[in-house]
Every structure is written in C-alpha cells, then in structure tokens.
Amino acid sequence: MRWTVPAGLLALLAVPLTVAVVRLAQGVGGALAVHVASVTLYCGIGAFQFLPALRRRAWHRRAGRLLLPAGLAAAVSGLWLAVEAGHDVLMAVRLCFGGAMLASLVLGLAAILRRDVRGHRAWMMRAFAIGAGAGTQAFVQAPWVMLVGQPAGAAKAFLLSVGWLINLAVAEWLVQTRF
C-alpha cells in the first residue's frame, strides 16, 4: 500500500523519463543535457522521498543532499532553456514555473535549516510537483495532439501550464490535508 505513491509517480513519469534517457543516449548537449539528466535523477529518486519508511533521517538526508543539487540544476537549466523557447508566452510560462521550482527548493532548504520539518515538506512537495510536471503534461497534451497535432506557441504554453497547475493543486491538497 505504501509503495503505491512512489510507484504511481514513477508510472506517471515513465514516458518523460524514457524520452529523457533516449535524448541523453542521442548525445544532446548544453543546457538540454543538464536539464534532462538532472530532472531524471531528481524525479527518479525523488519519488521515493514520499515513502514513509525511507523518510527516516539518515536516508532522507543523504538522498536530499543528492536531490537538492539535482533539483537546482533542473530548475536553472529549465530557466536557461525557457529563454530559448522562441515564443513570448511560452517563455513567460516556463520562466514562471522554473522560477517557482527554484524558489520552492531554496525555501525548502531554508525551512529544514531552521528545523521546520512541516515547512520543508510543503516546499519540497511543491518543488517536486513542478519538477514532475512533464508526466502530467504528457497526459494533458495527448488529446490535443490526437485531435489537432503538436501544440505550439500559446496553445503549448496553456497545456504546459495546465499540467503544472494540476500537479501543484495535488501537492497543495496534500500539504493542507495530509502533512
């Protein structure tokens, strides 16, 4: 039963993580390589942070020391890639969510340094929700792709936003009701 959350998160992320591994194998470079590698590490290991048995201090702390730099690299490389988006609305959306992920990671770190475990959990859940956005975005975009074709410009910005907002709504619900 407790494994359902990490298993569900990994299932949600199966498509984007598979695409990420393929992209890395193809030899992408620069900010895209950093983004793909760091998001893969962040989401792949980060999903297990939701397992109560693994949230014990020693494992959680060691994993966090790996996940924080991976998350920061994912957010910063995402911001870098956002500037190259080629469409103002798409760039603005990516900058907004990338900035929110970066801020959430920093606030999560600040909270745990103050020994505010509740605040740490809340900010790290929000950061993970944004970092794992590609999984939900794949499902949100699928009907559009089947009916209209690949989204671009404002349509793509809207669909990406919907995916991130769904994840953030779920994270916020968990923060308010479960943690």
C-alpha positions as CSV (number, residue, x, y, z in Angstrom):
1,M,0.0,0.0,0.0
2,R,2.7,2.5,0.9
3,W,4.6,1.8,-2.3
4,T,1.6,3.0,-4.3
5,V,2.7,6.7,-4.2
6,P,6.3,6.2,-5.5
7,A,5.0,3.6,-7.9
8,G,2.3,5.9,-9.2
9,L,4.7,8.8,-9.5
10,L,7.2,6.6,-11.5
11,A,4.3,5.4,-13.7
12,L,3.3,9.0,-14.3
13,L,6.9,9.8,-15.1
14,A,7.5,6.7,-17.3
15,V,7.0,8.4,-20.6
16,P,9.0,11.6,-19.9
17,L,11.8,9.7,-18.2
18,T,12.0,7.3,-21.1
19,V,12.2,10.2,-23.5
20,A,14.9,11.8,-21.3
21,V,17.0,8.6,-21.4
22,V,16.7,8.4,-25.2
23,R,17.6,12.1,-25.5
24,L,20.7,11.6,-23.4
25,A,21.7,8.5,-25.4
26,Q,21.3,10.6,-28.6
27,G,24.1,12.8,-27.2
28,V,22.2,16.1,-26.6
29,G,24.4,18.8,-25.2
30,G,24.5,22.0,-23.3
31,A,21.6,23.1,-21.1
32,L,19.3,20.4,-22.5
33,A,21.7,17.7,-21.4
34,V,21.9,19.2,-17.9
35,H,18.1,19.6,-17.7
36,V,17.4,16.0,-18.9
37,A,20.0,14.4,-16.6
38,S,19.1,16.4,-13.6
39,V,15.3,16.0,-13.9
40,T,15.8,12.3,-14.5
41,L,17.8,12.0,-11.3
42,Y,15.5,14.4,-9.3
43,C,12.3,12.7,-10.3
44,G,13.6,9.1,-10.3
45,I,15.0,9.3,-6.8
46,G,12.6,12.0,-5.5
47,A,9.6,9.8,-6.0
48,F,10.9,7.6,-3.2
49,Q,11.0,10.5,-0.7
50,F,7.3,10.0,-0.5
51,L,7.8,6.6,1.1
52,P,7.4,6.9,4.9
53,A,9.9,4.1,5.6
54,L,12.6,6.0,3.6
55,R,11.9,9.3,5.2
56,R,13.9,8.3,8.2
57,R,16.6,10.8,9.0
58,A,19.7,9.1,7.6
59,W,18.4,8.0,4.2
60,H,16.3,11.1,3.7
61,R,19.2,13.4,4.5
62,R,21.6,11.6,2.1
63,A,19.1,11.5,-0.7
64,G,18.3,15.2,-0.1
65,R,22.0,16.1,-0.5
66,L,21.8,14.5,-3.9
67,L,18.3,15.7,-4.8
68,L,18.8,19.4,-3.9
69,P,21.6,20.0,-6.4
70,A,19.8,17.9,-9.0
71,G,16.6,19.9,-8.5
72,L,18.5,23.2,-8.6
73,A,20.3,22.1,-11.8
74,A,16.9,21.1,-13.3
75,A,15.3,24.5,-12.4
76,V,18.3,26.6,-13.5
77,S,18.7,24.7,-16.8
78,G,14.9,24.9,-17.3
79,L,15.2,28.7,-16.9
80,W,18.0,28.8,-19.4
81,L,16.0,26.7,-21.9
82,A,13.0,28.9,-21.3
83,V,14.8,31.9,-22.8
84,E,15.3,29.9,-26.0
85,A,11.6,28.9,-26.2
86,G,11.1,31.1,-29.3
87,H,7.6,32.3,-28.2
88,D,7.0,35.1,-25.6
89,V,4.0,33.4,-23.8
90,L,5.7,30.0,-23.8
91,M,8.9,31.7,-22.4
92,A,7.0,33.5,-19.7
93,V,5.2,30.4,-18.6
94,R,8.4,28.4,-18.4
95,L,10.2,31.2,-16.6
96,C,7.3,31.4,-14.1
97,F,7.3,27.7,-13.3
98,G,11.1,27.3,-13.4
99,G,11.4,30.3,-11.0
100,A,8.7,28.8,-8.7
101,M,10.6,25.5,-8.6
102,L,13.9,27.3,-7.8
103,A,12.2,29.3,-5.1
104,S,10.5,26.3,-3.6
105,L,13.8,24.4,-3.4
106,V,15.5,27.3,-1.7
107,L,12.6,27.8,0.7
108,G,12.6,24.1,1.5
109,L,16.3,24.2,2.3
110,A,15.8,27.3,4.4
111,A,12.9,25.6,6.3
112,I,14.9,22.5,7.2
113,L,17.9,24.6,8.3
114,R,15.5,26.2,10.7
115,R,14.3,22.7,11.7
116,D,10.9,23.5,10.3
117,V,10.1,20.0,9.1
118,R,6.5,20.9,8.1
119,G,7.6,23.9,6.0
120,H,10.4,21.8,4.5
121,R,7.9,19.1,3.4
122,A,5.5,21.6,2.0
123,W,8.1,23.5,-0.1
124,M,9.8,20.3,-1.3
125,M,6.4,18.8,-2.4
126,R,5.7,22.0,-4.4
127,A,9.2,21.8,-6.0
128,F,8.7,18.1,-6.9
129,A,5.2,18.9,-8.3
130,I,6.8,21.3,-10.7
131,G,9.8,19.1,-11.5
132,A,7.5,16.2,-12.3
133,G,5.3,18.3,-14.5
134,A,6.3,16.5,-17.7
135,G,4.4,13.4,-16.6
136,T,1.1,15.2,-16.2
137,Q,1.8,17.4,-19.3
138,A,2.1,14.3,-21.4
139,F,-1.5,13.3,-20.4
140,V,-2.8,16.8,-20.8
141,Q,-1.3,17.2,-24.3
142,A,-2.3,13.8,-25.6
143,P,-5.9,14.7,-26.6
144,W,-4.7,17.9,-28.2
145,V,-2.1,16.0,-30.2
146,M,-4.6,13.4,-31.3
147,L,-7.2,16.0,-32.4
148,V,-5.1,18.9,-33.6
149,G,-1.5,17.9,-33.8
150,Q,1.6,19.1,-31.9
151,P,0.8,22.3,-29.9
152,A,2.9,25.4,-30.4
153,G,3.1,28.9,-29.0
154,A,0.3,30.0,-26.8
155,A,-1.5,26.6,-27.0
156,K,1.6,24.8,-25.8
157,A,2.0,27.4,-23.0
158,F,-1.5,26.8,-21.9
159,L,-1.2,23.0,-22.0
160,L,2.1,23.0,-20.1
161,S,0.5,25.4,-17.5
162,V,-2.4,23.1,-17.0
163,G,-0.1,20.2,-16.3
164,W,2.0,22.1,-13.8
165,L,-1.2,23.6,-12.1
166,I,-2.7,20.1,-11.7
167,N,0.4,18.9,-10.0
168,L,0.6,21.9,-7.8
169,A,-3.1,21.6,-6.8
170,V,-2.5,18.0,-5.8
171,A,0.7,18.9,-3.9
172,E,-1.1,21.8,-2.1
173,W,-4.0,19.5,-1.2
174,L,-1.5,17.0,0.3
175,V,0.2,19.8,2.2
176,Q,-3.1,21.1,3.6
177,T,-4.7,17.7,4.4
178,R,-2.1,15.1,4.9
179,F,1.2,16.7,6.1
